[in-house]
Amino acid sequence: MMLKFYHVGWCPECTAVREKLDALKVPYEDVPVPDVRMFRKQVHAVSGQYYVPVIQDGDLVLTETADILTYLEERYGQEGAGPEASGKWSEKATKLKGTPALPDENDEYPSCRI
């Protein structure tokens, strides 16, 4: 299964993840999602929350930019652990998926996290 990258085009955090993916030459499925959080149904279905960026690498789903960047380096970087790296991240990813962040009626910001 190819890594999936859920993002919006204008998000600086998404840009950082895209640049890391490209620098490491990681093949990925590009999944642009709506700007407005409450319409990001694909993101919620995968991660249990509405923020981007999100990556899905097999069964592993990560939602925090710093975690994503570190994971990509550990998994795909020159000194990376390869497929074994996902095991290290599984527990953290499972905890994140179990705590959904739902948008409310006052959520007027279409941003990635800001």
C-alpha positions as CSV (number, residue, x, y, z in Angstrom):
1,M,0.0,0.0,0.0
2,M,1.4,3.4,-1.0
3,L,1.7,6.1,1.7
4,K,-1.2,8.6,1.5
5,F,-0.7,12.3,2.2
6,Y,-3.8,14.3,3.2
7,H,-3.3,18.0,2.9
8,V,-4.6,21.4,1.8
9,G,-2.5,23.4,-0.8
10,W,-1.9,26.5,1.2
11,C,-1.0,25.0,4.6
12,P,2.7,25.7,5.6
13,E,2.8,22.5,7.7
14,C,1.6,20.5,4.7
15,T,4.3,22.1,2.6
16,A,6.9,21.0,5.1
17,V,5.7,17.4,4.9
18,R,5.5,17.5,1.1
19,E,9.1,18.9,0.9
20,K,10.3,16.0,3.2
21,L,8.5,13.4,1.1
22,D,10.0,14.8,-2.1
23,A,13.5,15.2,-0.5
24,L,13.4,11.5,0.6
25,K,11.9,10.5,-2.8
26,V,9.1,8.7,-1.1
27,P,6.3,7.7,-3.5
28,Y,2.9,8.8,-2.1
29,E,-0.7,9.2,-3.1
30,D,-1.5,12.9,-3.0
31,V,-4.9,13.5,-1.3
32,P,-6.0,17.1,-1.4
33,V,-8.9,17.8,1.0
34,P,-11.3,20.7,1.4
35,D,-10.0,23.9,3.0
36,V,-12.8,24.0,5.6
37,R,-12.2,21.5,8.4
38,M,-15.7,20.3,8.8
39,F,-15.7,19.1,5.2
40,R,-12.6,17.0,5.6
41,K,-14.5,13.7,5.9
42,Q,-11.7,11.7,4.4
43,V,-9.3,13.0,7.0
44,H,-11.7,12.2,9.8
45,A,-12.4,8.7,8.5
46,V,-8.6,8.0,8.6
47,S,-7.4,9.8,11.7
48,G,-10.4,10.6,13.9
49,Q,-9.8,14.4,13.6
50,Y,-10.1,17.1,11.0
51,Y,-6.6,18.7,11.0
52,V,-4.0,18.3,8.3
53,P,-1.3,17.3,7.4
54,V,-2.1,13.6,7.9
55,I,-0.1,10.6,6.6
56,Q,-1.3,7.1,6.3
57,D,1.5,4.5,5.8
58,G,-0.2,1.1,5.8
59,D,-2.0,0.8,9.2
60,L,0.0,3.7,10.7
61,V,-1.7,7.1,10.7
62,L,0.2,10.2,12.0
63,T,-1.4,13.7,12.5
64,E,1.2,15.9,14.1
65,T,3.7,17.6,11.7
66,A,6.7,17.1,13.9
67,D,5.9,13.4,14.3
68,I,5.3,13.0,10.6
69,L,8.7,14.6,9.7
70,T,10.5,12.5,12.3
71,Y,8.8,9.3,11.2
72,L,9.5,9.9,7.5
73,E,13.2,10.5,8.3
74,E,13.3,7.3,10.5
75,R,11.4,5.2,8.0
76,Y,12.7,6.5,4.6
77,G,15.8,8.4,5.3
78,Q,19.3,7.2,4.4
79,E,19.9,6.1,8.0
80,G,16.3,5.0,8.5
81,A,15.2,1.8,10.0
82,G,13.0,0.9,7.0
83,P,9.7,-0.9,7.6
84,E,10.6,-1.6,11.2
85,A,10.2,2.1,12.0
86,S,6.4,1.9,11.8
87,G,6.3,-0.4,14.8
88,K,7.9,2.3,17.0
89,W,5.2,4.8,16.0
90,S,2.2,2.4,16.3
91,E,1.3,3.1,19.9
92,K,1.5,6.9,19.5
93,A,-0.6,6.8,16.3
94,T,-3.3,4.6,18.0
95,K,-3.6,7.0,20.9
96,L,-4.0,9.9,18.5
97,K,-6.7,8.2,16.5
98,G,-8.7,7.5,19.7
99,T,-9.2,11.2,20.5
100,P,-11.2,12.9,17.8
101,A,-11.1,16.7,17.5
102,L,-14.5,17.7,16.1
103,P,-15.1,21.1,14.7
104,D,-18.0,23.1,16.2
105,E,-20.3,25.8,14.8
106,N,-17.7,28.5,15.8
107,D,-14.9,26.9,13.8
108,E,-14.7,29.5,11.0
109,Y,-11.0,29.0,10.3
110,P,-10.2,26.8,7.4
111,S,-6.6,26.4,8.4
112,C,-4.5,23.4,9.0
113,R,-3.9,24.0,12.7
114,I,-3.9,27.8,13.2
